[in-house]
Amino acid sequence: MTLDADIVQYICAGFDPAYASTAVNELAASGISGRLARCVVVGAEGSIDRMRELIETADIDYRDVIIAGEYDGALRRVRDLRVSFLINSPEDFWISEVALTAYKHGYFLVNLETHCISTPPFAGSRSYGTATFTNQCRTITIHNRDGQWRLDGHECNPAKFGLDAPLADENRFRIQLDYLLSRTEAEPIDPPKSPFGREFES
């Protein structure tokens, strides 16, 4: 099974170079991909032996692998690896569901800027920011500021898809984004380069 490029590049950046090729090949051969593969490599913390243990664990109960990758020692969810390594803290969760919608249509999260609200009564409890996605043919940018969702960068007529003005309802924004991307999908292509290091070289 082919691994997403960000997974391969995460291994190359985080594992000993002497074992990176082996780690990539063994993870691909296991048939594990997507969220579970990201959880395996994050939970492995650069250890190929730990990676092998998590691959075996996935055959018994995949939920234990998700806990290893996405939860801390107190069983608090601290990252969301369903579509990217970039949603790496609870503050980044504001983009999680929108990123999943984009990922379904071949758009990969390549940059994420998160800002936390620092004024009462919401200090530390809410976050917002800007996320950039690409499928190498198109790049789109999604903004969330003061609870308002806005799409930039798509060359289509946004009014046709109900995205010509900011939306306060995240569910509605995701529905309209799903509609837009489903009608403007390019042919499948390789994922973009990851920010986690050099491309894997066999």
Wavefront OBJ file of the C-alpha trace (Angstrom):
o trace
v 0.000 0.000 0.000
v 1.255 3.493 -0.861
v 1.690 5.846 2.084
v 0.753 9.515 1.937
v 3.832 11.638 1.248
v 3.647 13.395 4.605
v 3.938 10.049 6.409
v 7.015 9.039 4.431
v 8.621 12.400 5.009
v 7.785 12.363 8.718
v 9.611 9.045 9.040
v 12.623 10.382 7.143
v 12.752 13.425 9.409
v 12.151 11.598 12.693
v 13.846 8.198 12.397
v 17.525 7.330 12.273
v 18.526 7.611 8.583
v 19.947 4.091 8.789
v 16.458 2.718 9.496
v 14.192 5.165 7.664
v 13.984 3.130 4.459
v 13.189 -0.031 6.406
v 10.556 1.780 8.459
v 8.842 3.123 5.342
v 8.840 -0.267 3.627
v 7.569 -2.164 6.673
v 4.798 0.332 7.367
v 3.699 0.275 3.717
v 3.784 -3.532 3.678
v 1.598 -3.664 6.798
v -1.338 -2.197 4.900
v -1.786 0.530 7.500
v -2.403 3.971 6.054
v -3.893 7.376 6.758
v -4.722 8.260 10.348
v -3.545 4.948 11.756
v -0.179 5.176 9.986
v 0.333 8.672 11.371
v -0.489 7.413 14.843
v 2.024 4.581 14.436
v 4.921 6.862 13.507
v 4.102 9.506 16.124
v 3.692 6.856 18.821
v 6.941 5.197 17.755
v 8.893 8.377 18.610
v 11.633 7.516 16.130
v 12.057 3.895 17.254
v 11.656 1.225 14.605
v 11.162 -1.421 17.305
v 8.321 0.595 18.824
v 6.875 1.090 15.336
v 6.819 -2.684 14.845
v 5.059 -3.127 18.185
v 2.380 -0.625 17.185
v 1.883 -2.333 13.820
v 1.224 -5.583 15.679
v -1.050 -3.758 18.122
v -3.120 -2.432 15.214
v -4.064 -6.010 14.315
v -5.381 -6.563 17.840
v -7.094 -3.248 18.606
v -6.494 -0.210 16.401
v -7.854 2.055 19.141
v -4.723 1.456 21.202
v -2.657 2.803 18.299
v -4.800 5.933 18.100
v -4.296 6.459 21.827
v -0.523 6.108 21.361
v -0.505 8.711 18.606
v -3.152 11.231 19.585
v -3.430 11.117 23.395
v -1.136 12.039 26.255
v -0.400 10.049 29.412
v -3.546 11.362 31.071
v -5.640 10.165 28.103
v -6.325 13.689 26.917
v -6.500 14.111 23.166
v -3.651 16.419 22.205
v -3.477 16.038 18.404
v -5.663 15.046 15.463
v -3.875 12.859 12.908
v -6.783 12.022 10.636
v -5.498 14.135 7.748
v -2.194 15.729 8.761
v 0.600 15.986 11.315
v 0.015 19.744 11.475
v -3.026 19.552 13.774
v -0.644 19.012 16.615
v -2.320 20.545 19.678
v -5.852 21.091 21.013
v -5.588 24.728 19.923
v -5.400 23.499 16.309
v -8.648 21.528 16.524
v -10.613 24.505 15.155
v -9.666 23.341 11.645
v -10.105 19.570 12.157
v -13.509 18.974 10.567
v -12.965 21.445 7.735
v -9.591 19.830 6.998
v -11.292 16.443 6.832
v -13.755 17.803 4.268
v -10.916 19.157 2.130
v -8.909 15.932 2.469
v -11.820 13.905 1.099
v -11.397 15.824 -2.145
v -7.623 15.460 -2.382
v -6.642 18.733 -0.712
v -3.763 18.345 1.731
v -3.166 20.681 4.645
v 0.254 22.281 4.031
v 0.270 25.249 6.386
v -1.576 26.080 9.589
v -1.480 29.257 11.650
v -3.381 29.179 14.925
v -4.042 32.025 17.307
v -5.624 31.731 20.734
v -8.077 34.265 22.085
v -6.340 35.989 24.977
v -9.098 38.227 26.314
v -11.780 37.257 28.879
v -14.152 35.504 29.021
v -12.756 33.206 26.317
v -9.048 33.397 27.142
v -7.401 30.065 26.327
v -10.704 28.399 25.451
v -11.076 29.365 21.792
v -8.742 29.577 18.845
v -8.861 30.719 15.258
v -6.504 31.046 12.352
v -5.643 30.408 8.721
v -5.169 27.085 6.956
v -3.762 26.472 3.486
v -4.582 23.410 1.408
v -3.324 22.276 -1.979
v -3.859 19.508 -4.478
v -0.945 20.826 -6.581
v -3.371 22.120 -9.202
v -5.138 24.519 -6.887
v -4.383 26.141 -3.555
v -7.117 27.335 -1.243
v -6.904 29.256 2.008
v -9.501 29.039 4.749
v -9.779 31.675 7.444
v -11.606 31.584 10.747
v -11.729 34.881 12.596
v -14.267 35.797 15.277
v -16.209 32.665 14.397
v -16.548 33.662 10.754
v -15.395 31.184 8.101
v -14.092 32.454 4.766
v -12.602 30.812 1.661
v -9.920 32.437 -0.500
v -7.980 31.361 -3.544
v -10.450 29.231 -5.503
v -10.987 30.547 -9.000
v -14.625 29.470 -9.202
v -17.567 31.821 -8.671
v -17.985 31.609 -4.871
v -21.548 32.945 -5.002
v -22.568 29.857 -6.970
v -21.586 27.730 -3.981
v -22.788 30.001 -1.198
v -19.273 31.067 -0.242
v -19.223 34.666 -1.407
v -19.469 35.964 2.172
v -18.153 34.786 5.554
v -20.265 32.151 7.291
v -20.715 31.888 11.045
v -22.075 28.332 10.905
v -19.187 25.847 10.579
v -21.473 23.000 9.507
v -22.934 25.103 6.721
v -19.457 26.202 5.657
v -18.309 22.572 5.456
v -21.377 21.583 3.449
v -20.833 24.405 0.965
v -17.098 23.654 0.763
v -17.840 19.983 0.125
v -20.236 20.994 -2.643
v -17.691 23.324 -4.244
v -14.812 20.851 -4.142
v -16.950 17.975 -5.393
v -17.837 20.031 -8.491
v -14.328 21.283 -9.202
v -12.111 18.283 -8.438
v -8.991 17.819 -10.543
v -7.759 14.410 -11.595
v -6.034 12.516 -8.747
v -2.414 13.540 -8.245
v 0.392 12.908 -5.791
v 0.211 14.682 -2.426
v 2.406 17.774 -1.992
v 5.677 17.936 -0.141
v 5.399 17.891 3.627
v 6.951 20.499 5.919
v 8.615 17.709 7.923
v 11.776 17.298 5.895
v 13.239 15.933 2.702
v 11.402 13.563 0.454
v 12.106 9.894 0.967
v 14.611 8.534 -1.446
v 14.659 4.806 -2.046
l 1 2 3 4 5 6 7 8 9 10 11 12 13 14 15 16 17 18 19 20 21 22 23 24 25 26 27 28 29 30 31 32 33 34 35 36 37 38 39 40 41 42 43 44 45 46 47 48 49 50 51 52 53 54 55 56 57 58 59 60 61 62 63 64 65 66 67 68 69 70 71 72 73 74 75 76 77 78 79 80 81 82 83 84 85 86 87 88 89 90 91 92 93 94 95 96 97 98 99 100 101 102 103 104 105 106 107 108 109 110 111 112 113 114 115 116 117 118 119 120 121 122 123 124 125 126 127 128 129 130 131 132 133 134 135 136 137 138 139 140 141 142 143 144 145 146 147 148 149 150 151 152 153 154 155 156 157 158 159 160 161 162 163 164 165 166 167 168 169 170 171 172 173 174 175 176 177 178 179 180 181 182 183 184 185 186 187 188 189 190 191 192 193 194 195 196 197 198 199 200 201 202
